Amino acid sequence: MKKIVATVLTITLFLQSFGQSNYYTNPVLAGFYPDPGICRAGDDYYLVNSSFSYYPGLPIFHSKDLVNWKQIGNAMNRPEQLNLDGAGVSRGLFAPDITYHKGTFYIVCTLIDRLGNFVITAKDPKGPWSNPVALTGVNGIDPSLFFDDNDKAYIVFNSIPPGNKSLYDGHRTIRMFELNAKDLKITGEEKLLVNGGTDITKKPVWIEGPHIFKKEGWYYLICAEGGTGYNHSEVVFRSKSPGGPFVSYEKNPILTQRHLDPARKDPVTTTGHAGFVQTKNGKWYAVFLGCRPYEDDYYNTGRETFMAPVIWEDGWPTILKGNEEVQYHYPVPMPSLTKTVANSFSGNAFYRDDFNRPQLNNRFIFLRTVRSKWYDLSEKKGWLALQLRPETCLEKKNPSFVAHRQQNLQCSATTSILFSARSDNEKAGLAIFQNEVHFYYLCLSMENNKPVVQLYQSTKDSSMQWLASAPVLPGNKEIQLKIEARKDSYAFFYALDDHKWKLLKDGVDGKFLSTKVAGGFTGSVFALYATSSGKETVNKAYFNWFEYKGDDEVYKH
């Protein structure tokens, strides 16, 4: 009962702290929620993001006002829908798009290395969503779906250059097929909409992430251009026909931050891959991915979802002009609907879970497809039980690993664990993880037949190197573990008594987990993680609670 009261009080204080504002905070989805796809269905807005090789796949968010977002499910949450076996962390599901048309929701996406492009459908965005149907013939990535006024449907996507002959590195095209929305099969001939990008004579690279929408008789095609790194941007074309010819806007790009001073305070970079949505009262907004580096393009939070108003001038849309910077705060789109700004996925995010519900919260994710029930919320009431298994997070398998995204540059993740290792190969605790060879692991284990708390760092040869350890008292007693992110470093703590923290090691290299060093498309996650390191065991670890707390300076003013 005390845990429930404490949780309610904390959430109440959080809501009160954000409740008296007419501004929303960027990113609207903090942590690695990239490649946003968005749609409106009546008075409701829905948003979906890439999830790569985390499971369940494709998180679905709902909002009534484009400000207060709540995760309502994951579109691919059944093993028969999504096979991620053996996939690297940054493979799996790329760039989904969500569309609503006459009572049905559609998501089109790419499952890299396996199914390719596919479509799933649902009558209720909470699910269940159908098993995927392959879009045979759609060869490329980043598909999106557009329904015209006459109910004709079109799939647009990124594909190869004409004749598969690249004129330069990064030369790509945007192509289109008609789609029969009843049998979910393409029809007719493939059409080439854009070759290269806004101006092929300037050798633009990686035209991708296409979306078509219609406004006042014009068909607009928005695309990302410049690659997903620092030179990312968003551009726009328009035509009087969905099949083109599409003309590039002379003032492209309509969104980028690549030309701004990298040394500016609290920069937002890498902006692009946008999706547009029109509110019921006619306003237009764009959601797009962006990054928040703490130094010289180093960031550990991955690519996040931002939102900004769209400005229309002379029949063309613009998100940001000239030297404008992405703002951390914008006026709410619909003041009459937004009585309180209380988005737990934004700002100095706070989340606590006491594991007293029958199901895990939707925001927790696993590495790859879960095919057996190695976690349990009912065995010990108010505890999350993790079975120690031979699988490790060094491998491309499904380990006993339950993760929450790092949503802030400065933050902490804390847990309380009940665990007695029986040998030195048994370990359970809290990890901060970017990929299979870039993570730190704070865990309980054994050294010389005595219980210890240990800190490890992953290595390039798929092993772990010891960084620090300290003795802990034997016996059936909870121990608290905490990891603090401090932009370019991490600090690791443990407590034998409630919150009486002892420092195990600080100043640990945070850039090791940055996208710039670790690579890939994901951000870092904090994970409750238990393993027997290749050996069989019946031992389990029990976690009493998990708490995440953001502490970024930019949100304290």
N, C-alpha and C positions, 0 to 999 in steps of 0.2 A: 504493500500500500504506500509506503514511504517513497518508493521509486516512482510510482505513478504520479503522486502529488508533486514530486520534484520535477518530473518531466513536464507536466501541465503548467507549472509555474514558470519554468524556463521558456516554454513556447509562448506563453502569454506575454512575458516581458519582451521577447523577440518581436512579436506582432505589434506591441505598443510602441516599440522604438522606431518602427517603420510606418506607423499608421497615420501620421499627420502630414503626409507629403502629397503634393500634386505632381510629383516627378517619379518616373520609374528609373531603375538602375541598370546599367550595362556592366557586364554581359547579362542578358536576361536568363541564360542558362550557363552558369559558370562551371569550369572544368571541361573535360573533353566531351563536348556535345557539338561536333562539327557538321558541316554540310546540311544545314537546316532546310527541310521542305515544309511548306505551310499551306493550309487551305482554310476557307470559311465554309461552314454549313449552317445557313440561317443565322442565328445569333451566337454561334459557337465557333471557336478557332482551334485548330489542331496542328500540331507540330511534330515532326519526326526527325531523327538524327542518325548518322552513321554509327555503327557499334563495332565494326571490324570483327575480331575473333572473340569478343565477349558475348556471353549468353546469360539470359535470353537476348535476342537481337531486336534492334529497332525500337528504342523507347518512344512511347506515344505520350504527348503532353496536351492538356486541354486548358483553355482559358475563355472567359467571357468578355475580357476587356483588353487582351494582348499584353497584360501587365502581370497579373497573378496567375502563374502557371502551376499546374498540378499534374504529376505523372499518373496516368490512368491505366497504364499497362505496357506491355511489350508485344509488338506485332508477331514476332516469331519466338514462341515460348514452348514449342513442342519439338522433341528430337526428330520427328518425321518431317518437320518443316525445315530444319536447319542442321546440316552436317558440317561442323567445324573441326572435325578430327584432323590432327596433324597440321593445322593452319598456324602460321606465325601470327603474333599479336596484331600486326598491322595488315593482315590479309582479311579474309571474310567478307563482311557486308560493307559495300561502298555506296555512298551518296543516294539515299532514298528520296523519293518525292511522293507526296500524298495529295490526292485529288478526290473531290466529292462531286457526284453527278447523279441526280434523280434517285436518291435513297441509298446509293451504294458508295462506299469508300474504296479507293484503289491506292495501293502503294506499288510503285515500280522501283526496282533496285538492281544491283549487280552483286552476285555472290562470286567473288574472284576465285579462280582456279577450279571451280566445280560447275555450278549450274549456269553461270553467266547471267545474262539479263532475265528478269522474271517479273511476274505480277502476282500480287495477292489481293484479296477482296474481303470486305466485311460489311455487314449492315450496321453494326455498332462498333465505333472505333476502339472501345474497350476490349473488343474481341468477342468470340474467337475469330481469328483471321484464317482464311483458307490456306491449304497447302499451296506452295508456289507453283505457278504455271510458267514454264520456260518460254521466253519470247524468241522462238527460233527464227533466225535470220537477222536479228538485231545484234550486229557484231560491233562491240565497243563497250563504253562504260557511261555512267551518269544518265540513264534514261529518265525522261519525264513525260507525263501524259497531259494532253490538252483536249478538251471537248469544245467543239464549236457550237454556235447557236443552233445549227441544224442537226445536232447530236452526233456528227461525225467526230471520230476520235483519232488522235495522232500521237505517235511516239517520236520524240526527238532525242538525239543522243550524240555523244562524242564518238568519232570513228577515225579510220585511217585516211591518209591523203589519197587523192585520185590515183588509181592504178597501183596503189600501195608503194608509191615512189615519193619519198620525202624530199622536199626541196632544201630543207635545213633541219637541224635537230629541234624537236618540239613541234614540228609541222603536223597539225591535226585538222579535222573537219567536223562540222555539225551536219548531221543527216536526219532524215525523217521517213517514216512509214505511216500509212493509215493503219488503224487497228480496228478490228471487229470486236466491239466491247462485249458481245454476247459469248463468243467462243474464245476470246482473248488471243486471237491469232492475227498476225499482220496480213495486210492485203495490198495489192498493187505494187508499183515499182518504188524502189528507194530513190529519194530525192536528196540532192546535195544543196544544203541551204547556205553554208558558210565554208569557204576554203581558206584555211590558215588563220583568219581572224579579221580584225577591223581593217587592216591594210596589209595585204600579203607582201607588198614591196618592202615593208619594214620588218619582215620576218617575225611576226608575232607568234608567241609560243603558247601551247597548251590551251587552245580554245576548248572549253568543256563546261559542264554543269548547266546545260541549256534549259530554259523554260519559255514556253509561249503563253501569252495571254492576249486578250482582245480588249480594246478600248476605243470607242467612238469610230468604229469602222476600220481601225488599224490593227494589224497583228504585230505585236512586239515580241522580239526574241532577245532575252537577256542571257548572257553567258559570262562565265569566269574566263579570264585571260591572264597570262603571265606566269603560270605555275602556282603551286600551292604555298610557296615560300614568301620571302619578303617582297617580291615584285608582284604579288597577287593583285588582281583588280576585277572590277565588274564592268562590262560593256553592254551596249544595247544596239539593236538593229530594228528596222520596221519594214512592213510590206502591206500591200492591200490584199494579199492572198496568203493563206497559211503555208502554201508551198513556195512562196517567194515570187520574184527576187527580193531579197532583204538588203536594205541600204544601211550602212553604218552611220551612226550619229557622229556629226563632225566634231562634237565636243567630248567624245569618249576619251578616257573612261569616266563612268558616272560614279565610281567609287574606287578609291585607292588611298593608301597612306605612304606609298613607297618613296615619294618625293619630299617628304617632311624630314626635319632634323632628327636623326636617330637619338640625339641626346636630350630631346624634349622630356619634360617631366611626365611620368606615368603614361608612356606611349601605348597606343593600340596599333598593332601592325598586321600585315598579312591579310588584309580585308578583301573579301570576294565571296564567290559561290553564294549568290543571293537568291532569295525567293521573295516574290511580291504578293501582297494580299490587300484587298480593298475592304474597308469597313462598311457596315450597313449604311452609314451616313455619308459615304463617298470618299473618305480619306484613304490615302494609300500609305502603306508601310513596307519596309524591306527588312527581312531577317537575313543575316549573313554571318559567315565565320570571321573571326579575328583572333589575335593573340595578344597577350600582355607580357612582354619581356621585362625582366628585372634588370637586365644589362646586356647590351650588344647582341640582341636577338636570342638570348637565353630565356627559355620559359619551360616550366615543368607541368603546367596546367593544360597543355595541349591547345587545340583549336576550339574556340568557344562560340556560342551563339549570341550575337549582338542584334539590336534592332534600332532603326532610325526612320524618321519620316521621309517619304518620297515627295519631291517637288516636281510639278509639271510646268514646263514652259515651252510654248510654241510646239506643242504636240510631242514633246520628248520628256522622259523622266530623268531626274538626277537625284542621287542620294546625298552626295557631298560635292560641293564646288571647290575648285581651286585649292587653296591651302587650308581648307577646313579640316579640323581634327574630329575623329569620332569622340563623342561626348560620353562621359560616364552617367550623365543624367539628362533626360529629355522630359518635357511635359507629357503627362499621360494622354493617350489618344482619345479616350472617351471619359471625361471627368464625371459625367452623370452616372456612369457605371462603376467607377473606381472609388468606392468609399474609403477603402484602406489599401495601401500598398504593402503587401505581405507575401513576397515571393521568396520561399525558402531555398530556391536554387540560385539566388542572386545576392550581390553585396557580400557582407561578412556573414556568409551562410552558417547556420547552426543546425545540427541534426543530432538527435539522441535516440537510440533504440534500446529498450529494456528487454527485448525478446520475449514479450508476454502476449504475443498474438500467434494464431495458428500458422500464419504464413509469413515469410520474409517480406519486408518492404520492397516495392518494385525498384527502388533505386539501387539495391545491391545487385552486383553482377558477378559472374563466374568466368573463369578461363575455359572457353570452348564448351561444347555441348555436354550437358549433364545427363548421363545415362543410367546412373544408379543413385539411390538416396543415401549419400554419405554425410548429410547434415540433418539435424533433427531439432525441432522446437518443442516436442512433446515429452521426450524422455525425462527431462528434468525441468519442471515448470519454471519459466522465467530465465531459462538459459538456452544458449545456442550450442548444441553438441556437434563437434566435428570429429569424424572418424579419422585417425591417422592412417594414411594409405601410402603405398610405395611411390606413387606419382609425386613429382616435384614441379615447382614453377620454372625450373631450369629447362624443362622438356616441353615439347609441343603436345601436351596431354591435358587432361582435366584433373588437376590436383584438388585437394580439399582447401579451397581458396574462395573467400567471400569478400568482395571488394566494394569500396566506396570511393568515388572520384576525389582527387585533390582539386578543390574548387578555388583556392586562394593561394597567392604567392607566399603569404605568411598565414600559418594556420597550425592547428594541432589535431591529432587523432589519438584517442585514449580508449583503453579497454581494460576490463578486469577478467582475469583468467584463472581457472582452477585446473591444474594439470601437474601430474607427476610422471616425469620421464622414467622409463625402465632401463634405458641404455642410451649411449651417446648418439645413436642414429635417430632417436625420437625427439622431435622438436615441435613446439607450438608457440605461436605468438602473433606479432604484428609486423607486417612488411610494408615498405613503401616501394612500389613496383612500377617500372616503365615498360620493360620487356624481358625476355628470357635471360638476357645477359647484362641487364642494367637494373639492379634492385639492391635494397638493404633489408636485412631480416633481423629483427629484435625478438629473441625467442627464449623460452625456457628449455633446458636440456640437462644433460649430465656431462661432467668432466671428472675423470678419475673416480667414478662411482659416487660423486657428490653433486647435488642439485645446484645449478648455476643459471644466471641470465646471461645470454650471449648476444653479440652483434656480429653479423657477417655482411660481406659485400660480395656480389656476384663477380665472376670473372669471364673473360671472353672464351675460355675453354669449357664453358658450361659446368663450372664448379663454384664453390664459395670459399672465400678466404676470411679467416678470423680477424676481427678488428678489436674486440674487447670482451671481457666477461667479468662477472662478480658473483660471489657465493650467495645463495639464498637458503633460508631455513627449510629443512625437510618437513614434510607433513601436509595434511589436507587443508591448505589455506589459500585463499585468493591472493593473487599478486597483480598489481596494476602495471600496465605498460603504456608509455606515451612516446609519440614521435612528434617533434615540432619542426615545421618547415619555416625557414628564415631566409626566403628568397634563394640565395646561392649556397645555402648550407642547411644541414639537418642536425638536430640534437636528439639524443635518445635517453630516456629516463625509465626508471622502475620504482615501485613503491611496495614495501612489505606491509606498511600500515596505510590506511586510507589517505591517499593524496599527499603523503609525506615523501615527496619525490627525491630520489637520489640520481644524480647525473652519471650515466654510464660512459657517454662520449658525446662531445659537441664538436662543432666546426667540421663536420663530415661533408665532403664535397657534394653540393647540390647540383652542380652543372653536369655531373655524371648521369643524372636522370633527366636532363633537358633534352628537348627534341633535337637541338643543334648537335649534341654529342651522341645520344642514343639513337637518333633517327626515327623513322616511321611516322605514323599519322595519329597516334594516340597520345594522351597525357598520362601522368602518373596517377596511381590509385593506392589507397591504404587498404591493406587486406588482412583479415583474420585468416591465418594460414597454419595448417598442421600437416606434418609429413613424417613418415617413417623411413624416408630416404632410401627407397629401393627394397626394403625388407617388409615382410608381412608382420602385422601386429593386430591385437584386438583393442589396443589402448585408444582412449578418446581424450579430447580437450573440451572444456566447457567454458563458454564466454558468458559472463553475467550481463554485460552491457557494452555498447559501443557509442562513443561520442565524437563528433566532428565539430570544430569551431574555427571560423575564419577570423583573421586579425589584420587585414590589409589597411594601411594608413589612409589610402585614398577614400575609403568609405567612412572614416571617422569624423569627417568635417561636414 
